[in-house]
Amino acid sequence: MRLTVDEGEGERVDAWLADRVPLSRTRIARLIGEGRVRVDGAPPKKSDPVERGQRIEVEVPPPEPLSAEPEAIPLEIVYQDEALLVVNKPPGMVVHPAPGHPRGTLVNALLHHVDDLAGIGGKLRPGIVHRLDKDTSGLLVVAKRDDAHRALSDALRRRDVRRLYQAASWGHLSESPLRIDAPIGRDPNDRKRMAVVEDGRRAVTHVRVRERWVAAELLDVKLETGRTHQIRVHLAHVGHPVVGDETYGEGWERGMSGPGRPWARELARRAKRQFLHAAVLGFRHPLTEEELRFRAPLPPDLADVAEWARTTSREGL
């Protein structure tokens, strides 16, 4: 594809392209690194500013055919029986193969560790009942049988699966507990993002403050519905985005003023990813009807961030 710079002069070339082509900024950076982007015929650095009148060419290679093959990836299996298993997904892992992420996914790991998975999800999503974002850690239930998959999917639709997350959000909520009822759909200005939109699907999130820090809070967040990026979109919508969320909350701390600003900047530096963790998962077993409940503590990276925030908040720094 060929583009000419007629606006946005001075923007980084990767950011400029991300606003104008249907590719993520990460994918664009990869194409630049592979020499598939040319500015006036020369390969740029991703941080180079664009100039009016420049001609930019982007070579997008054809997508690799997607398949799901077993990979010997370590996986924390919290529970397993003949019908299902519960896993504690690490941050940085995509749930199933997709363009840009053909390997290294949770499904690839599951195929290595588990002999049989439900086939309802198809070859790329075997056994997958629900998902977590790539940089969200925590608990997921996976079906090993088709009848279990159907029952668990029905339970999700009936809102009979209990999902509790821990999140850190910027600022201080004006009330707790807080119920956020706001419809979510594609952002009309950026199709790669979600947003609160009038014609979106109904989405309800329940939030309670667990700890108050200098310029942020540790929250318990309960999902009533399960829309894409729901927690991240809803918290950003009420003015308190998730700490470390580069999509919906990047740069929030830079807009602060007053004595909390240095603390917030340090928290942002320490948070290497979005502070969001699926901590509790509860549901009725699809075959035995036993009530099951699982809990996963904060992983070390988020626990370290929380401990720093907690300690410095007590000290009044």
Secondary structure in CASP SS format (residue, H / E / C, confidence):
PFRMAT SS
TARGET T0000
AUTHOR 0000-0000-0000
METHOD secondary structure of the structure
MODEL  1
M C 1.00
R E 1.00
L E 1.00
T E 1.00
V C 1.00
D C 1.00
E C 1.00
G C 1.00
E C 1.00
G C 1.00
E C 1.00
R E 1.00
V H 1.00
D H 1.00
A H 1.00
W H 1.00
L H 1.00
A H 1.00
D C 1.00
R C 1.00
V C 1.00
P C 1.00
L C 1.00
S C 1.00
R H 1.00
T H 1.00
R H 1.00
I H 1.00
A H 1.00
R H 1.00
L H 1.00
I H 1.00
G H 1.00
E C 1.00
G C 1.00
R C 1.00
V E 1.00
R E 1.00
V E 1.00
D C 1.00
G C 1.00
A E 1.00
P C 1.00
P C 1.00
K C 1.00
K C 1.00
S C 1.00
D C 1.00
P E 1.00
V C 1.00
E C 1.00
R C 1.00
G C 1.00
Q C 1.00
R E 1.00
I E 1.00
E E 1.00
V E 1.00
E C 1.00
V C 1.00
P C 1.00
P C 1.00
P C 1.00
E C 1.00
P C 1.00
L C 1.00
S C 1.00
A C 1.00
E C 1.00
P C 1.00
E C 1.00
A C 1.00
I C 1.00
P C 1.00
L C 1.00
E E 1.00
I E 1.00
V E 1.00
Y E 1.00
Q E 1.00
D C 1.00
E C 1.00
A C 1.00
L E 1.00
L E 1.00
V E 1.00
V E 1.00
N E 1.00
K E 1.00
P C 1.00
P C 1.00
G C 1.00
M C 1.00
V C 1.00
V C 1.00
H C 1.00
P C 1.00
A E 1.00
P C 1.00
G C 1.00
H E 1.00
P C 1.00
R C 1.00
G C 1.00
T C 1.00
L H 1.00
V H 1.00
N H 1.00
A H 1.00
L H 1.00
L H 1.00
H H 1.00
H H 1.00
V C 1.00
D C 1.00
D C 1.00
L C 1.00
A C 1.00
G C 1.00
I C 1.00
G C 1.00
G C 1.00
K C 1.00
L C 1.00
R C 1.00
P C 1.00
G C 1.00
I E 1.00
V C 1.00
H C 1.00
R C 1.00
L C 1.00
D C 1.00
K C 1.00
D C 1.00
T C 1.00
S E 1.00
G E 1.00
L E 1.00
L E 1.00
V E 1.00
V E 1.00
A E 1.00
K C 1.00
R C 1.00
D H 1.00
D H 1.00
A H 1.00
H H 1.00
R H 1.00
A H 1.00
L H 1.00
S H 1.00
D H 1.00
A H 1.00
L H 1.00
R H 1.00
R C 1.00
R C 1.00
D C 1.00
V C 1.00
R E 1.00
R E 1.00
L E 1.00
Y E 1.00
Q E 1.00
A E 1.00
A E 1.00
S E 1.00
W E 1.00
G C 1.00
H C 1.00
L C 1.00
S C 1.00
E C 1.00
S C 1.00
P C 1.00
L E 1.00
R E 1.00
I E 1.00
D E 1.00
A C 1.00
P C 1.00
I E 1.00
G E 1.00
R E 1.00
D E 1.00
P C 1.00
N C 1.00
D E 1.00
R E 1.00
K E 1.00
R E 1.00
M E 1.00
A E 1.00
V E 1.00
V C 1.00
E C 1.00
D C 1.00
G C 1.00
R E 1.00
R C 1.00
A C 1.00
V E 1.00
T E 1.00
H E 1.00
V E 1.00
R E 1.00
V E 1.00
R E 1.00
E E 1.00
R E 1.00
W C 1.00
V C 1.00
A C 1.00
A E 1.00
E E 1.00
L E 1.00
L E 1.00
D E 1.00
V E 1.00
K E 1.00
L E 1.00
E C 1.00
T C 1.00
G C 1.00
R C 1.00
T C 1.00
H C 1.00
Q H 1.00
I H 1.00
R H 1.00
V H 1.00
H H 1.00
L H 1.00
A H 1.00
H H 1.00
V C 1.00
G C 1.00
H C 1.00
P C 1.00
V E 1.00
V C 1.00
G C 1.00
D C 1.00
E C 1.00
T C 1.00
Y C 1.00
G C 1.00
E C 1.00
G C 1.00
W H 1.00
E H 1.00
R H 1.00
G H 1.00
M C 1.00
S C 1.00
G C 1.00
P C 1.00
G C 1.00
R H 1.00
P H 1.00
W H 1.00
A H 1.00
R H 1.00
E H 1.00
L H 1.00
A H 1.00
R H 1.00
R H 1.00
A C 1.00
K C 1.00
R C 1.00
Q C 1.00
F C 1.00
L E 1.00
H E 1.00
A E 1.00
A E 1.00
V E 1.00
L E 1.00
G E 1.00
F E 1.00
R E 1.00
H C 1.00
P C 1.00
L C 1.00
T C 1.00
E C 1.00
E C 1.00
E E 1.00
L E 1.00
R E 1.00
F E 1.00
R E 1.00
A C 1.00
P C 1.00
L C 1.00
P C 1.00
P H 1.00
D H 1.00
L H 1.00
A H 1.00
D H 1.00
V H 1.00
A H 1.00
E H 1.00
W H 1.00
A H 1.00
R H 1.00
T H 1.00
T H 1.00
S H 1.00
R H 1.00
E H 1.00
G C 1.00
L C 1.00
END
